[in-house]
Amino acid sequence: MWKIIFQNLWNRRKKNGWIFAELIIVTMILWVLVDVSAVYLYNRSLPLGYDADRLCMVSFRTYPDHDPLYQEEYDTDNAKAESMELIMQKVRNYRGVENATYVFTPWQHIGSTGNQTYNFKTGDIAVDSVLNQIDVLRFHANTNFFETYGMETIEGSPSPEELSKLDFSWKDVVITADVARRCFGDEKDAIGKKMYFVNWNKDTIWCPVRAVLKDVHYQSYRPTYSLVFRPQEKPDSYDYCKVMVRVDDDVDVNDFIDGFDVFMNKELSVGNYYAERVELLVDVNKSNEKKYSSTNYMTLLLTIFFLINICLGVVGTFWFQTRSRVEEIGVLRTFGATRWDIRAMLLGEGFVLSSLAVLAGCMLYLQIALHTSFLGTSLGMFYDKGLNLIDNWILHFDQHFMLISMLCYAIITITVLVGIYLPARSISNVNPIDALRDE
């Protein structure tokens, strides 16, 4: 059978040559689109590592000095701190609130679009201790930060409830499991040990590890980063503040938003602070995602559109190619070929042709991607390892290339076989006398 298949492909090499070239081009285009879409969808599928579904973010502003409601006596840091404490008490006492914590800068909430970065080391030459650009998120100690966000700690680490009661110094850190593995070899070994970074003044700051969290994927549309949480003694600026609220499990979050909106307009104006709005954190994250992942989203839509056109084009090409071989099939039938022999032969030709075309297309794309930055944007080798992404298949070139290539191979091969099987089933049932009448 295989000898006949290869002989048929060679005898029809002129017609098959155009189809072969078409499939190579299709493979290369498909590789780019599938690569970006697969990485995007994989990142979206990763667990967040915190419970965002019942979180609401309350935003506050301060009255400017030219506003009639501005009060000069409340414009000191102490007065602002007292005002925020009173606001926090009111928020926590509101029905349906399970926990609440401060957010003192625009980018510090989990899911935010900005971050600070530090270069941490462990001082242990036995391990690869250099970690470039670890994302550092601040938290306000003793405000139930980890409880409010619904994070979890590893076994043997202080729990989120215990962290809320700890006295943190400004040097202390809470790290994610990935940081612990990279720095100390094992998650449990990190607790009680120290990491250090060098600040702008060239001072070495040693940071005791107080707890280890399970990995946190704080931006759903991006890869998961290694994270370090550092306590913040006081706000960077009292002119900006948000409060993150966790809603009780037995309260409908949408009803809570409606009721809280009325409450904050009446009750949450203290000193020069006034409540601006309350919104679900999942909605905030979706809004951020639209801003920063529009290219990936458009690529995903383009991939779907391209796949539909590939299916139609390739199926159509092989449909007409197969239908044009009625006389040839009639001859084979007169020599005793069965219906299943005919279908197997035609499907085998399509399988071989598509396999060789995909192999050639992937290899050709690989050469282009290795020598240019345009086509290899999401290929594993083009990720900056300095960003300290949590290790997965995306970062390993061999795994990445093979997985995306296999996806392209599966898509094209299935499409080709469908395009062949439908007409092959019809012409394999043809009466040999009818097929050869014109001859």
Contacts in CASP RR format, 6 or more apart in sequence:
PFRMAT RR
TARGET T0000
AUTHOR 0000-0000-0000
METHOD contacts of the structure
MODEL  1
MWKIIFQNLWNRRKKNGWIFAELIIVTMILWVLVDVSAVYLYNRSLPLGY
DADRLCMVSFRTYPDHDPLYQEEYDTDNAKAESMELIMQKVRNYRGVENA
TYVFTPWQHIGSTGNQTYNFKTGDIAVDSVLNQIDVLRFHANTNFFETYG
METIEGSPSPEELSKLDFSWKDVVITADVARRCFGDEKDAIGKKMYFVNW
NKDTIWCPVRAVLKDVHYQSYRPTYSLVFRPQEKPDSYDYCKVMVRVDDD
VDVNDFIDGFDVFMNKELSVGNYYAERVELLVDVNKSNEKKYSSTNYMTL
LLTIFFLINICLGVVGTFWFQTRSRVEEIGVLRTFGATRWDIRAMLLGEG
FVLSSLAVLAGCMLYLQIALHTSFLGTSLGMFYDKGLNLIDNWILHFDQH
FMLISMLCYAIITITVLVGIYLPARSISNVNPIDALRDE
1 341 0 8 1.000
1 344 0 8 1.000
1 345 0 8 1.000
4 345 0 8 1.000
5 345 0 8 1.000
5 348 0 8 1.000
5 349 0 8 1.000
5 352 0 8 1.000
6 352 0 8 1.000
8 345 0 8 1.000
8 349 0 8 1.000
9 16 0 8 1.000
9 349 0 8 1.000
9 352 0 8 1.000
9 353 0 8 1.000
15 321 0 8 1.000
16 353 0 8 1.000
19 317 0 8 1.000
19 318 0 8 1.000
19 321 0 8 1.000
19 353 0 8 1.000
20 353 0 8 1.000
20 356 0 8 1.000
20 357 0 8 1.000
22 317 0 8 1.000
23 314 0 8 1.000
23 353 0 8 1.000
23 354 0 8 1.000
23 357 0 8 1.000
23 358 0 8 1.000
23 412 0 8 1.000
23 416 0 8 1.000
24 357 0 8 1.000
24 360 0 8 1.000
24 361 0 8 1.000
24 364 0 8 1.000
26 310 0 8 1.000
26 314 0 8 1.000
26 412 0 8 1.000
27 357 0 8 1.000
27 358 0 8 1.000
27 360 0 8 1.000
27 361 0 8 1.000
27 362 0 8 1.000
27 365 0 8 1.000
27 408 0 8 1.000
27 412 0 8 1.000
28 361 0 8 1.000
28 364 0 8 1.000
28 365 0 8 1.000
28 368 0 8 1.000
29 306 0 8 1.000
30 306 0 8 1.000
30 307 0 8 1.000
30 310 0 8 1.000
30 408 0 8 1.000
30 411 0 8 1.000
30 412 0 8 1.000
31 361 0 8 1.000
31 362 0 8 1.000
31 365 0 8 1.000
31 404 0 8 1.000
31 405 0 8 1.000
31 408 0 8 1.000
32 365 0 8 1.000
32 375 0 8 1.000
32 376 0 8 1.000
33 299 0 8 1.000
33 302 0 8 1.000
33 303 0 8 1.000
33 306 0 8 1.000
34 303 0 8 1.000
34 404 0 8 1.000
34 407 0 8 1.000
34 408 0 8 1.000
34 411 0 8 1.000
35 376 0 8 1.000
35 378 0 8 1.000
35 379 0 8 1.000
35 404 0 8 1.000
36 296 0 8 1.000
36 299 0 8 1.000
36 300 0 8 1.000
36 303 0 8 1.000
36 377 0 8 1.000
36 378 0 8 1.000
37 296 0 8 1.000
37 299 0 8 1.000
37 300 0 8 1.000
37 303 0 8 1.000
38 403 0 8 1.000
38 404 0 8 1.000
38 407 0 8 1.000
39 378 0 8 1.000
39 394 0 8 1.000
40 221 0 8 1.000
40 293 0 8 1.000
40 296 0 8 1.000
40 297 0 8 1.000
40 299 0 8 1.000
40 300 0 8 1.000
41 300 0 8 1.000
42 392 0 8 1.000
42 394 0 8 1.000
43 217 0 8 1.000
43 220 0 8 1.000
43 221 0 8 1.000
43 222 0 8 1.000
43 223 0 8 1.000
43 224 0 8 1.000
44 220 0 8 1.000
44 221 0 8 1.000
46 217 0 8 1.000
46 220 0 8 1.000
46 224 0 8 1.000
47 217 0 8 1.000
48 216 0 8 1.000
48 217 0 8 1.000
48 218 0 8 1.000
48 220 0 8 1.000
49 151 0 8 1.000
49 152 0 8 1.000
49 214 0 8 1.000
49 215 0 8 1.000
49 216 0 8 1.000
49 217 0 8 1.000
50 110 0 8 1.000
50 149 0 8 1.000
50 150 0 8 1.000
50 151 0 8 1.000
50 216 0 8 1.000
50 218 0 8 1.000
51 149 0 8 1.000
51 150 0 8 1.000
51 246 0 8 1.000
52 110 0 8 1.000
52 281 0 8 1.000
52 282 0 8 1.000
52 285 0 8 1.000
53 253 0 8 1.000
53 282 0 8 1.000
54 98 0 8 1.000
54 246 0 8 1.000
54 247 0 8 1.000
54 249 0 8 1.000
54 253 0 8 1.000
55 148 0 8 1.000
55 149 0 8 1.000
55 244 0 8 1.000
55 245 0 8 1.000
55 246 0 8 1.000
55 247 0 8 1.000
55 280 0 8 1.000
55 281 0 8 1.000
55 282 0 8 1.000
56 244 0 8 1.000
56 245 0 8 1.000
56 247 0 8 1.000
56 253 0 8 1.000
56 256 0 8 1.000
56 257 0 8 1.000
56 260 0 8 1.000
56 278 0 8 1.000
56 279 0 8 1.000
56 280 0 8 1.000
56 281 0 8 1.000
57 103 0 8 1.000
57 109 0 8 1.000
57 242 0 8 1.000
57 243 0 8 1.000
57 244 0 8 1.000
57 245 0 8 1.000
57 278 0 8 1.000
57 279 0 8 1.000
57 280 0 8 1.000
57 281 0 8 1.000
57 284 0 8 1.000
58 91 0 8 1.000
58 242 0 8 1.000
58 243 0 8 1.000
58 244 0 8 1.000
58 245 0 8 1.000
58 260 0 8 1.000
58 264 0 8 1.000
58 268 0 8 1.000
58 275 0 8 1.000
58 277 0 8 1.000
58 278 0 8 1.000
59 242 0 8 1.000
59 275 0 8 1.000
59 276 0 8 1.000
59 277 0 8 1.000
59 278 0 8 1.000
59 279 0 8 1.000
60 87 0 8 1.000
60 240 0 8 1.000
60 241 0 8 1.000
60 242 0 8 1.000
60 243 0 8 1.000
60 268 0 8 1.000
60 273 0 8 1.000
60 274 0 8 1.000
60 275 0 8 1.000
60 276 0 8 1.000
61 240 0 8 1.000
61 273 0 8 1.000
61 274 0 8 1.000
61 276 0 8 1.000
62 80 0 8 1.000
62 238 0 8 1.000
62 239 0 8 1.000
62 272 0 8 1.000
62 273 0 8 1.000
62 274 0 8 1.000
63 69 0 8 1.000
63 70 0 8 1.000
63 71 0 8 1.000
63 272 0 8 1.000
63 274 0 8 1.000
64 70 0 8 1.000
65 72 0 8 1.000
65 75 0 8 1.000
69 272 0 8 1.000
69 274 0 8 1.000
70 272 0 8 1.000
71 271 0 8 1.000
71 272 0 8 1.000
73 79 0 8 1.000
74 80 0 8 1.000
74 83 0 8 1.000
74 271 0 8 1.000
74 272 0 8 1.000
75 272 0 8 1.000
77 234 0 8 1.000
77 238 0 8 1.000
79 271 0 8 1.000
80 238 0 8 1.000
80 272 0 8 1.000
80 273 0 8 1.000
81 234 0 8 1.000
81 238 0 8 1.000
83 270 0 8 1.000
83 271 0 8 1.000
83 272 0 8 1.000
83 273 0 8 1.000
84 102 0 8 1.000
84 238 0 8 1.000
84 241 0 8 1.000
84 270 0 8 1.000
84 273 0 8 1.000
86 270 0 8 1.000
87 243 0 8 1.000
87 268 0 8 1.000
87 270 0 8 1.000
87 273 0 8 1.000
88 100 0 8 1.000
88 102 0 8 1.000
88 143 0 8 1.000
88 243 0 8 1.000
90 267 0 8 1.000
90 268 0 8 1.000
90 270 0 8 1.000
91 97 0 8 1.000
91 100 0 8 1.000
91 243 0 8 1.000
91 245 0 8 1.000
91 268 0 8 1.000
92 99 0 8 1.000
92 100 0 8 1.000
94 260 0 8 1.000
94 263 0 8 1.000
96 247 0 8 1.000
96 248 0 8 1.000
96 251 0 8 1.000
96 256 0 8 1.000
97 245 0 8 1.000
97 246 0 8 1.000
97 247 0 8 1.000
97 248 0 8 1.000
98 246 0 8 1.000
98 247 0 8 1.000
98 248 0 8 1.000
98 249 0 8 1.000
99 144 0 8 1.000
99 147 0 8 1.000
99 148 0 8 1.000
99 245 0 8 1.000
99 246 0 8 1.000
100 143 0 8 1.000
100 144 0 8 1.000
100 148 0 8 1.000
100 243 0 8 1.000
100 244 0 8 1.000
100 245 0 8 1.000
100 246 0 8 1.000
101 139 0 8 1.000
101 140 0 8 1.000
101 143 0 8 1.000
101 144 0 8 1.000
101 145 0 8 1.000
101 148 0 8 1.000
101 149 0 8 1.000
101 243 0 8 1.000
101 244 0 8 1.000
102 140 0 8 1.000
102 143 0 8 1.000
102 235 0 8 1.000
102 241 0 8 1.000
102 242 0 8 1.000
102 243 0 8 1.000
102 244 0 8 1.000
103 109 0 8 1.000
103 241 0 8 1.000
103 242 0 8 1.000
103 243 0 8 1.000
103 244 0 8 1.000
104 138 0 8 1.000
104 140 0 8 1.000
104 232 0 8 1.000
104 235 0 8 1.000
104 236 0 8 1.000
104 237 0 8 1.000
104 240 0 8 1.000
104 241 0 8 1.000
104 242 0 8 1.000
105 138 0 8 1.000
105 235 0 8 1.000
105 236 0 8 1.000
105 237 0 8 1.000
105 240 0 8 1.000
106 112 0 8 1.000
106 240 0 8 1.000
107 113 0 8 1.000
107 114 0 8 1.000
107 115 0 8 1.000
108 137 0 8 1.000
108 138 0 8 1.000
108 139 0 8 1.000
109 242 0 8 1.000
109 244 0 8 1.000
109 281 0 8 1.000
109 284 0 8 1.000
110 137 0 8 1.000
110 149 0 8 1.000
110 216 0 8 1.000
110 218 0 8 1.000
110 281 0 8 1.000
111 218 0 8 1.000
111 219 0 8 1.000
111 220 0 8 1.000
111 281 0 8 1.000
111 284 0 8 1.000
111 285 0 8 1.000
111 288 0 8 1.000
112 218 0 8 1.000
112 219 0 8 1.000
112 288 0 8 1.000
113 219 0 8 1.000
113 288 0 8 1.000
113 291 0 8 1.000
113 292 0 8 1.000
115 135 0 8 1.000
115 136 0 8 1.000
115 137 0 8 1.000
116 135 0 8 1.000
116 136 0 8 1.000
116 137 0 8 1.000
116 138 0 8 1.000
117 133 0 8 1.000
117 134 0 8 1.000
117 135 0 8 1.000
117 136 0 8 1.000
118 133 0 8 1.000
118 134 0 8 1.000
118 136 0 8 1.000
118 197 0 8 1.000
118 228 0 8 1.000
119 130 0 8 1.000
119 131 0 8 1.000
119 132 0 8 1.000
119 133 0 8 1.000
119 134 0 8 1.000
119 197 0 8 1.000
119 198 0 8 1.000
120 131 0 8 1.000
120 134 0 8 1.000
120 179 0 8 1.000
120 183 0 8 1.000
120 195 0 8 1.000
120 196 0 8 1.000
120 197 0 8 1.000
120 207 0 8 1.000
120 228 0 8 1.000
121 129 0 8 1.000
121 130 0 8 1.000
121 131 0 8 1.000
121 195 0 8 1.000
121 196 0 8 1.000
121 197 0 8 1.000
122 129 0 8 1.000
122 183 0 8 1.000
122 184 0 8 1.000
122 193 0 8 1.000
122 194 0 8 1.000
122 195 0 8 1.000
122 196 0 8 1.000
123 129 0 8 1.000
123 196 0 8 1.000
124 183 0 8 1.000
124 184 0 8 1.000
127 182 0 8 1.000
127 183 0 8 1.000
127 184 0 8 1.000
127 185 0 8 1.000
128 182 0 8 1.000
129 183 0 8 1.000
131 179 0 8 1.000
131 182 0 8 1.000
131 183 0 8 1.000
131 226 0 8 1.000
131 388 0 8 1.000
132 386 0 8 1.000
132 387 0 8 1.000
132 388 0 8 1.000
133 386 0 8 1.000
133 387 0 8 1.000
133 388 0 8 1.000
134 179 0 8 1.000
134 225 0 8 1.000
134 226 0 8 1.000
134 227 0 8 1.000
134 228 0 8 1.000
134 388 0 8 1.000
135 218 0 8 1.000
135 225 0 8 1.000
135 226 0 8 1.000
135 227 0 8 1.000
135 228 0 8 1.000
136 227 0 8 1.000
136 228 0 8 1.000
136 229 0 8 1.000
136 230 0 8 1.000
137 218 0 8 1.000
137 227 0 8 1.000
137 228 0 8 1.000
137 229 0 8 1.000
137 230 0 8 1.000
138 229 0 8 1.000
138 230 0 8 1.000
138 231 0 8 1.000
138 232 0 8 1.000
139 145 0 8 1.000
139 146 0 8 1.000
139 174 0 8 1.000
139 229 0 8 1.000
139 230 0 8 1.000
139 231 0 8 1.000
139 232 0 8 1.000
140 231 0 8 1.000
140 232 0 8 1.000
141 166 0 8 1.000
141 167 0 8 1.000
141 168 0 8 1.000
141 231 0 8 1.000
141 232 0 8 1.000
141 233 0 8 1.000
142 164 0 8 1.000
142 165 0 8 1.000
142 167 0 8 1.000
142 168 0 8 1.000
143 164 0 8 1.000
144 164 0 8 1.000
145 163 0 8 1.000
145 164 0 8 1.000
145 229 0 8 1.000
146 153 0 8 1.000
146 160 0 8 1.000
146 163 0 8 1.000
146 164 0 8 1.000
146 174 0 8 1.000
146 213 0 8 1.000
147 160 0 8 1.000
147 161 0 8 1.000
147 163 0 8 1.000
147 164 0 8 1.000
147 246 0 8 1.000
148 244 0 8 1.000
148 245 0 8 1.000
148 246 0 8 1.000
149 244 0 8 1.000
149 246 0 8 1.000
150 160 0 8 1.000
150 246 0 8 1.000
151 160 0 8 1.000
151 213 0 8 1.000
151 214 0 8 1.000
151 216 0 8 1.000
152 160 0 8 1.000
152 213 0 8 1.000
152 214 0 8 1.000
153 159 0 8 1.000
153 160 0 8 1.000
153 163 0 8 1.000
153 211 0 8 1.000
153 212 0 8 1.000
153 213 0 8 1.000
153 214 0 8 1.000
154 177 0 8 1.000
154 180 0 8 1.000
154 187 0 8 1.000
154 188 0 8 1.000
154 212 0 8 1.000
154 213 0 8 1.000
154 214 0 8 1.000
155 188 0 8 1.000
156 188 0 8 1.000
156 191 0 8 1.000
157 188 0 8 1.000
157 191 0 8 1.000
157 211 0 8 1.000
157 212 0 8 1.000
157 213 0 8 1.000
158 166 0 8 1.000
158 210 0 8 1.000
158 211 0 8 1.000
163 174 0 8 1.000
163 210 0 8 1.000
163 211 0 8 1.000
166 210 0 8 1.000
168 210 0 8 1.000
168 231 0 8 1.000
169 231 0 8 1.000
170 230 0 8 1.000
170 231 0 8 1.000
170 233 0 8 1.000
171 205 0 8 1.000
171 206 0 8 1.000
171 207 0 8 1.000
171 208 0 8 1.000
172 207 0 8 1.000
172 208 0 8 1.000
172 210 0 8 1.000
172 230 0 8 1.000
172 231 0 8 1.000
173 195 0 8 1.000
173 207 0 8 1.000
173 208 0 8 1.000
173 209 0 8 1.000
173 210 0 8 1.000
173 228 0 8 1.000
173 229 0 8 1.000
173 230 0 8 1.000
174 209 0 8 1.000
174 210 0 8 1.000
174 211 0 8 1.000
174 212 0 8 1.000
174 213 0 8 1.000
174 228 0 8 1.000
174 229 0 8 1.000
175 183 0 8 1.000
175 190 0 8 1.000
175 195 0 8 1.000
175 209 0 8 1.000
175 211 0 8 1.000
175 212 0 8 1.000
175 213 0 8 1.000
175 226 0 8 1.000
175 227 0 8 1.000
175 228 0 8 1.000
175 229 0 8 1.000
176 212 0 8 1.000
176 213 0 8 1.000
176 214 0 8 1.000
176 215 0 8 1.000
176 216 0 8 1.000
176 226 0 8 1.000
176 227 0 8 1.000
176 228 0 8 1.000
177 187 0 8 1.000
177 212 0 8 1.000
177 213 0 8 1.000
177 214 0 8 1.000
177 215 0 8 1.000
178 215 0 8 1.000
178 224 0 8 1.000
178 226 0 8 1.000
178 227 0 8 1.000
178 390 0 8 1.000
178 391 0 8 1.000
179 190 0 8 1.000
179 226 0 8 1.000
179 227 0 8 1.000
179 228 0 8 1.000
180 186 0 8 1.000
180 187 0 8 1.000
180 189 0 8 1.000
180 190 0 8 1.000
180 209 0 8 1.000
180 212 0 8 1.000
181 187 0 8 1.000
182 226 0 8 1.000
182 388 0 8 1.000
183 190 0 8 1.000
183 195 0 8 1.000
184 190 0 8 1.000
184 193 0 8 1.000
187 212 0 8 1.000
188 212 0 8 1.000
190 209 0 8 1.000
190 212 0 8 1.000
191 209 0 8 1.000
191 210 0 8 1.000
191 211 0 8 1.000
191 212 0 8 1.000
192 208 0 8 1.000
192 209 0 8 1.000
192 210 0 8 1.000
193 208 0 8 1.000
193 209 0 8 1.000
194 206 0 8 1.000
194 207 0 8 1.000
194 208 0 8 1.000
194 209 0 8 1.000
195 206 0 8 1.000
195 207 0 8 1.000
195 209 0 8 1.000
195 228 0 8 1.000
196 204 0 8 1.000
196 205 0 8 1.000
196 206 0 8 1.000
196 207 0 8 1.000
197 204 0 8 1.000
197 205 0 8 1.000
197 207 0 8 1.000
198 204 0 8 1.000
198 205 0 8 1.000
199 205 0 8 1.000
207 230 0 8 1.000
213 227 0 8 1.000
213 229 0 8 1.000
215 224 0 8 1.000
215 227 0 8 1.000
215 390 0 8 1.000
216 224 0 8 1.000
216 227 0 8 1.000
217 224 0 8 1.000
218 225 0 8 1.000
218 227 0 8 1.000
219 285 0 8 1.000
219 288 0 8 1.000
220 285 0 8 1.000
220 289 0 8 1.000
221 288 0 8 1.000
221 289 0 8 1.000
221 292 0 8 1.000
221 293 0 8 1.000
221 296 0 8 1.000
222 292 0 8 1.000
222 293 0 8 1.000
223 383 0 8 1.000
223 387 0 8 1.000
223 389 0 8 1.000
223 390 0 8 1.000
223 392 0 8 1.000
223 394 0 8 1.000
224 389 0 8 1.000
224 390 0 8 1.000
224 392 0 8 1.000
225 387 0 8 1.000
225 388 0 8 1.000
225 389 0 8 1.000
225 390 0 8 1.000
226 388 0 8 1.000
226 389 0 8 1.000
226 390 0 8 1.000
235 241 0 8 1.000
241 273 0 8 1.000
244 281 0 8 1.000
245 260 0 8 1.000
245 278 0 8 1.000
247 253 0 8 1.000
247 256 0 8 1.000
253 280 0 8 1.000
257 278 0 8 1.000
257 279 0 8 1.000
257 280 0 8 1.000
260 278 0 8 1.000
261 277 0 8 1.000
261 278 0 8 1.000
264 275 0 8 1.000
264 278 0 8 1.000
265 275 0 8 1.000
268 274 0 8 1.000
268 275 0 8 1.000
269 275 0 8 1.000
290 297 0 8 1.000
307 411 0 8 1.000
310 411 0 8 1.000
310 412 0 8 1.000
310 415 0 8 1.000
311 415 0 8 1.000
311 418 0 8 1.000
314 412 0 8 1.000
314 415 0 8 1.000
314 416 0 8 1.000
314 419 0 8 1.000
315 415 0 8 1.000
315 418 0 8 1.000
315 419 0 8 1.000
315 422 0 8 1.000
316 419 0 8 1.000
318 350 0 8 1.000
318 416 0 8 1.000
318 419 0 8 1.000
318 420 0 8 1.000
318 423 0 8 1.000
319 419 0 8 1.000
319 422 0 8 1.000
319 423 0 8 1.000
322 346 0 8 1.000
322 419 0 8 1.000
322 420 0 8 1.000
322 423 0 8 1.000
322 424 0 8 1.000
322 427 0 8 1.000
323 423 0 8 1.000
323 426 0 8 1.000
323 427 0 8 1.000
325 346 0 8 1.000
325 427 0 8 1.000
326 427 0 8 1.000
326 430 0 8 1.000
326 435 0 8 1.000
327 435 0 8 1.000
327 436 0 8 1.000
327 438 0 8 1.000
327 439 0 8 1.000
329 342 0 8 1.000
329 427 0 8 1.000
329 428 0 8 1.000
329 430 0 8 1.000
329 435 0 8 1.000
330 430 0 8 1.000
330 432 0 8 1.000
330 435 0 8 1.000
330 436 0 8 1.000
331 432 0 8 1.000
331 435 0 8 1.000
331 436 0 8 1.000
332 341 0 8 1.000
332 342 0 8 1.000
332 345 0 8 1.000
333 342 0 8 1.000
333 430 0 8 1.000
333 432 0 8 1.000
333 435 0 8 1.000
334 432 0 8 1.000
334 436 0 8 1.000
337 345 0 8 1.000
339 428 0 8 1.000
339 429 0 8 1.000
340 428 0 8 1.000
342 424 0 8 1.000
342 427 0 8 1.000
342 428 0 8 1.000
343 421 0 8 1.000
343 424 0 8 1.000
343 425 0 8 1.000
343 428 0 8 1.000
346 420 0 8 1.000
346 421 0 8 1.000
346 424 0 8 1.000
347 417 0 8 1.000
347 420 0 8 1.000
347 421 0 8 1.000
347 424 0 8 1.000
349 420 0 8 1.000
350 416 0 8 1.000
350 417 0 8 1.000
350 420 0 8 1.000
351 413 0 8 1.000
351 416 0 8 1.000
351 417 0 8 1.000
353 416 0 8 1.000
354 409 0 8 1.000
354 412 0 8 1.000
354 413 0 8 1.000
354 416 0 8 1.000
354 417 0 8 1.000
355 409 0 8 1.000
355 413 0 8 1.000
357 412 0 8 1.000
358 405 0 8 1.000
358 408 0 8 1.000
358 409 0 8 1.000
358 412 0 8 1.000
358 413 0 8 1.000
362 401 0 8 1.000
362 405 0 8 1.000
362 408 0 8 1.000
362 409 0 8 1.000
365 375 0 8 1.000
366 401 0 8 1.000
368 375 0 8 1.000
369 375 0 8 1.000
369 376 0 8 1.000
369 379 0 8 1.000
373 382 0 8 1.000
376 382 0 8 1.000
378 394 0 8 1.000
379 397 0 8 1.000
379 400 0 8 1.000
379 401 0 8 1.000
380 394 0 8 1.000
380 395 0 8 1.000
380 396 0 8 1.000
380 397 0 8 1.000
380 400 0 8 1.000
381 397 0 8 1.000
383 389 0 8 1.000
383 394 0 8 1.000
383 395 0 8 1.000
385 395 0 8 1.000
389 395 0 8 1.000
393 399 0 8 1.000
393 400 0 8 1.000
393 403 0 8 1.000
394 400 0 8 1.000
427 435 0 8 1.000
END
